[in-house]
C-alpha cells in the first residue's frame, strides 16, 4: 500500500516532469488550473500517468471534482484504498 506522502511525491514528480512545473510552486493547496496552469488536455495526461502509477482504471467521475493537488492525492489514495 502506498502512503499518502508517497502519492503526493509522485503527483509532484509527474507535474514537474510532464508539465515543467517548478517543484517549489507545488503544494497540496495549489490549484491545478489557476496556480499551475494545467489545462484540460494536461489533466488527461495527468490521469494517464496516475493510472499507470496506481495500476487501476481511473474513470472520468473519479477526478470530476478535482481542483487542487491535494484533491488529486485524495482521489488517488481513495482509488488505492488508502482512505
Secondary structure by P-SEA (a helix, b strand, c coil): cccaaaaaaaaaaaaaaacccccccccccccccccccccaaaaaaaaaaaaaaaccccccccccccccaaaaaaaaaaaaccc
